[in-house]
Every structure is written in C-alpha cells, then in structure tokens.
Amino acid sequence: MIVGNKKRTRLMTTSRFVALCLFSLVMVLPFLYMVSTSFKKYTYLFESPPQFIPKEPTLQNYVQAWTVGHFSRYFFNSLFVTSVSTVFTVVFASMAAFAFAKYVFFGKKVLFILLLMGLVVPGIVLIIPQFIIAKHLHLIDSFAGLILFYIGMNFSLDTFLLRGFMEDIPPELDDAMKVDGANAWTRFTRLYVPLSRPALATVTLFSFLASWDEFAWAITLINSQNKRTLPIAIALFHGQHATSWGLVFAASLIALVPIIIVFLITQKHFIEGLSTGAVKG
C-alpha cells in the first residue's frame, strides 16, 4: 500500500513537472522567436521552415530602430517621465502608508476607503475628467502632466501594499525608538523604510511597469512630436513598418531593456516580498 502511494505521488509530481515545462515552452517560444527575428535580415524573415538561429545574424535592425523616426528621443522621454513619477510615487505612498499603519487620526477609515476606491475605477473612465483638470492647470502637452497623473494613477495601489507591510512591523521596535527620543521622521526613515525594502521593491517595480507601458493618457495629453513617449512611438512604429518584422521586434526589445534592468535591480527584495506574503498567507 505504501509502495503504491509512493508510485502515485511520484507519478503526480512527474506529471506536474511535465505540464509546467510544456506551459513554459508555450510562453517562451514566441519570445524566443521574437528575439531571433530581430537579428535576421529582411530576406530571411519569411523562410520556410522558420529558423530560430539566424543564418546571418545582424545588428542592423537595432541600429535602424534606434536611429529612425526619433525613436531614441522617445525612449529617453519615457525614461525621464517614468523614473521621476516612480520615485515620487514610492516616496509619497510610503509616507502615506506609514501614517495609515501607525497613527490614529480623525477620518482615517474614510480616507482609506476613498483611497481604495481609486483601485476599483478603471483608468480609461477617468480620461475625460483628467483631461479637463489638466487643461485648467495648463498641463496639456507637457511632461509635468504625465508625471503628476502617473503619480496619482499608482498612488492608491502602492499605499495599500505598503500599509499592509508596515502594519506587520513589531510595535515594540517603534516604542523603543520613541523611548530613545526619535521623532516620526527618524522612525520612518531609520526603521520602517529599511524593514519595508521588499514591499518598496515590489511597488517600485509595479509603478515603473505601469508608467512605462501607459498609452491611453500619453496619447491623449501629448501633442508635440518631440514629447512623445515610447508606447506612442511603438504604436506608430508598427504602423510605419508593418511588414519589417525584424525592425519592429528590435524596437520592441529595446523597449524591454529598462524593465529588465529594474527587475534585476529589485528582484532580490521583490522575491523576498512575495515569499513573505506567501508565508503570512
């Protein structure tokens, strides 16, 4: 009986492993083909059967994608807007989370409920009121308009995630610092921020991704060609080079580079945060 149970367990484990490998292969193959195509010359794009390893690999697609149509300008526009909005979002959200987690004040529950309402309203529904507000504040066709609204777009989720993490920090540590005469700012910067690094890495990654990939508000707000961000450039790039798949894929992969870099920087704390959440759950 015990032998039978061991065989059944081994069979189930093997089946799960095979299923995971198959699903992973289905997800990874399109990306690998995209990378492969980005290194192919145009004459080899439609070869049959398709080859994952290019016969004559070339970097020409990347060079052309970077230099054609002010693509590099759009890349740095997005990098500037996303970096600034991410920094300010994380700073403001962490301070708000600290207040919600460790202080009792009038209207706290009401304010937090209003904050959570920002998570249930689809962003596309807010495009018109956001545009009207931006118009009255003279933010149309400006980086400031993108940055301010990206901060507002990510603030609710970041605050919600950080509040839950800061609430679990032992109050004894906070009390010990109070006894030593530490004020609120000192406790926030020297206790809560260092201990919240996994959560901070998570919200940094989420905020960066959300701002980097945002298209609807950028296409609504920005009119000037020299102020376009990368999602707009990618959409226009696809339209202008619809059949030049090597060029299109090269441009798309260039757009992935900052995301990969941010993930590599935050992955240690990000995975730690996921593990902590799994243990608590």
C-alpha positions in Angstrom: 0.0 0.0 0.0 2.8 2.4 0.9 4.7 1.5 -2.3 1.5 2.2 -4.3 1.2 5.6 -2.6 4.8 6.4 -3.3 4.4 5.5 -7.0 1.2 7.6 -7.2 2.9 10.6 -5.6 5.9 10.2 -7.9 3.6 10.0 -11.0 1.7 13.1 -9.9 5.0 15.0 -9.4 6.3 13.9 -12.7 3.0 14.9 -14.5 3.0 18.3 -12.9 6.7 18.9 -13.9 5.9 17.9 -17.5 2.8 20.1 -17.6 4.8 23.1 -16.2 7.5 22.5 -18.8 5.0 22.4 -21.6 3.2 25.6 -20.5 6.6 27.3 -20.0 7.6 26.3 -23.5 4.4 27.7 -25.0 5.0 31.0 -23.2 8.7 31.2 -24.0 8.7 30.1 -27.7 7.0 33.3 -29.1 9.5 35.5 -27.2 12.5 33.4 -28.4 11.2 33.7 -32.0 10.8 37.5 -31.5 14.4 37.7 -30.3 15.6 35.5 -33.2 13.7 37.6 -35.8 15.2 40.8 -34.5 18.6 39.6 -35.6 17.5 38.4 -39.1 18.0 40.2 -42.3 14.8 41.0 -44.2 15.5 38.3 -46.8 15.3 35.6 -44.1 12.2 36.8 -42.3 9.8 34.5 -44.2 11.9 31.5 -44.8 10.2 28.1 -44.5 10.6 26.3 -42.2 11.4 29.2 -39.8 14.8 29.1 -38.2 15.3 30.1 -34.5 19.0 30.6 -35.0 19.6 33.2 -37.8 21.9 32.1 -40.6 23.5 35.5 -40.9 22.8 37.4 -37.6 22.9 41.2 -37.8 22.5 44.2 -35.5 21.3 46.4 -38.3 17.7 46.1 -37.1 18.6 47.5 -33.7 20.7 50.3 -35.2 18.0 51.3 -37.6 15.2 51.0 -35.0 17.2 53.3 -32.6 18.0 55.9 -35.2 14.9 56.1 -37.4 12.0 58.4 -36.6 13.4 60.0 -33.4 13.0 56.6 -31.6 15.9 57.4 -29.2 14.3 60.7 -28.2 11.0 58.9 -27.3 13.0 56.3 -25.3 14.6 58.9 -23.2 11.3 60.9 -22.8 9.8 57.7 -21.4 12.8 57.0 -19.2 12.6 60.5 -17.7 8.9 60.6 -17.1 8.8 57.1 -15.7 11.8 57.5 -13.4 10.6 60.8 -11.9 7.0 59.5 -11.5 8.1 56.3 -9.9 10.4 58.0 -7.4 7.8 60.5 -6.3 5.0 57.8 -6.2 7.1 55.5 -3.9 8.1 58.4 -1.6 4.6 59.8 -1.2 3.0 56.3 -1.0 5.4 55.1 1.7 4.8 58.2 3.8 1.0 57.8 3.5 1.3 54.1 4.3 3.3 54.9 7.4 0.6 57.3 8.6 -2.3 54.9 7.9 -0.4 52.0 9.5 0.8 53.6 12.7 -1.3 56.6 13.5 -4.9 57.2 14.6 -6.5 60.4 13.4 -9.9 61.8 12.5 -11.4 60.4 9.3 -8.7 57.7 8.9 -11.1 55.0 7.8 -13.0 57.3 5.5 -9.8 58.5 3.8 -8.5 54.9 3.4 -11.8 53.8 1.8 -11.6 56.8 -0.6 -8.1 55.8 -1.4 -9.2 52.2 -2.1 -11.9 53.5 -4.5 -9.1 54.5 -6.8 -8.3 50.8 -7.3 -11.8 49.9 -8.5 -12.3 52.6 -11.1 -10.9 51.7 -14.5 -8.3 54.3 -15.7 -9.9 54.7 -19.1 -13.1 56.0 -17.4 -11.1 58.9 -15.9 -9.6 60.1 -19.2 -12.1 62.9 -19.8 -12.1 64.4 -16.2 -8.3 64.1 -16.1 -8.1 66.0 -19.4 -10.3 68.7 -18.1 -8.3 69.1 -15.0 -5.0 69.1 -17.0 -6.4 71.8 -19.3 -7.4 74.1 -16.3 -3.9 73.5 -14.8 -2.2 74.2 -18.1 -0.6 70.8 -18.2 -1.6 69.8 -21.7 1.3 68.6 -23.9 3.8 68.6 -21.0 5.9 66.1 -19.1 4.5 67.5 -15.9 1.0 66.5 -16.9 2.2 62.9 -17.5 4.2 62.8 -14.2 1.5 64.2 -12.0 -1.2 61.9 -13.3 1.1 58.8 -13.3 1.8 59.5 -9.6 -2.0 59.7 -9.0 -2.5 56.5 -11.0 -0.1 54.4 -9.0 -0.5 56.1 -5.6 -3.6 54.0 -4.3 -2.1 50.6 -5.0 1.3 51.5 -3.7 -0.1 52.9 -0.5 -2.4 49.9 0.0 0.5 47.4 -0.4 2.9 49.3 1.8 0.4 49.9 4.6 -0.2 46.2 4.9 3.5 45.5 5.2 4.2 48.3 7.7 1.4 47.2 9.9 3.2 43.9 10.5 6.4 45.6 11.7 6.6 44.9 15.5 5.3 47.9 17.5 8.0 47.2 20.1 10.7 48.4 17.8 8.7 51.7 17.3 8.3 52.1 21.0 12.0 51.5 21.6 12.9 54.3 19.2 10.3 56.6 20.9 12.0 56.0 24.2 15.3 57.0 22.7 13.7 60.3 21.6 13.3 59.6 17.9 10.7 61.7 16.2 8.2 60.4 13.5 10.5 61.2 10.6 13.5 59.4 12.2 11.4 56.3 12.9 10.1 56.4 9.4 13.5 56.7 7.6 15.6 54.5 10.0 13.1 51.8 10.9 10.1 51.5 8.6 11.9 52.2 5.3 14.7 49.7 5.8 12.4 47.0 7.1 10.0 47.6 4.2 12.5 47.1 1.5 10.8 44.0 0.0 7.5 45.9 -0.2 9.3 49.0 -1.6 10.9 46.9 -4.3 7.6 45.5 -5.2 5.8 48.8 -5.5 8.8 50.3 -7.4 8.6 47.6 -10.0 4.8 47.9 -10.3 4.9 51.7 -10.6 7.7 51.6 -13.2 5.9 49.0 -15.3 2.6 50.9 -15.1 4.1 54.2 -16.1 6.5 52.8 -18.7 3.7 50.9 -20.6 0.9 53.5 -20.2 -0.5 54.6 -23.6 -4.1 56.0 -23.3 -3.2 59.1 -21.2 0.0 59.7 -23.1 -1.7 59.7 -26.5 -4.5 62.0 -25.0 -2.2 64.5 -23.4 0.8 64.8 -25.7 0.5 66.7 -29.0 4.1 67.6 -29.8 6.2 65.1 -31.7 9.3 65.7 -29.6 7.4 65.0 -26.3 6.0 61.6 -27.3 6.7 58.6 -25.1 7.8 55.1 -26.1 4.3 53.5 -26.1 3.2 56.1 -28.7 6.4 55.6 -30.7 6.0 51.8 -30.7 2.4 52.1 -31.9 3.4 54.4 -34.7 6.5 52.2 -35.4 4.2 49.2 -36.0 2.1 51.2 -38.4 5.0 52.6 -40.4 7.0 49.3 -40.6 4.2 46.7 -40.6 6.0 44.1 -42.7 9.5 44.8 -41.4 9.2 42.4 -38.5 12.9 42.4 -37.7 12.8 46.1 -37.3 9.5 46.1 -35.3 10.8 43.3 -33.0 14.1 45.1 -32.4 12.3 48.2 -31.4 10.0 46.2 -29.0 13.1 44.5 -27.4 14.8 47.9 -26.9 11.7 49.0 -25.0 12.0 46.0 -22.7 15.6 46.8 -21.7 14.7 49.3 -18.8 12.1 46.9 -17.5 14.6 44.1 -17.3 17.2 46.3 -15.6 14.7 47.5 -13.0 13.6 43.9 -12.3 17.3 42.7 -12.0 17.9 45.5 -9.5 14.8 44.8 -7.4 14.5 41.0 -7.9 16.1 40.0 -4.6 13.8 42.2 -2.5 10.8 41.5 -4.8 11.1 37.8 -4.4 11.6 38.2 -0.7 8.4 40.2 -0.5 6.5 37.5 -2.4 7.9 34.8 -0.1 6.9 36.8 3.0 3.4 37.3 1.6 3.1 33.5 0.9 4.3 32.6 4.4 1.8 35.0 6.0 -1.0 33.8 3.8 
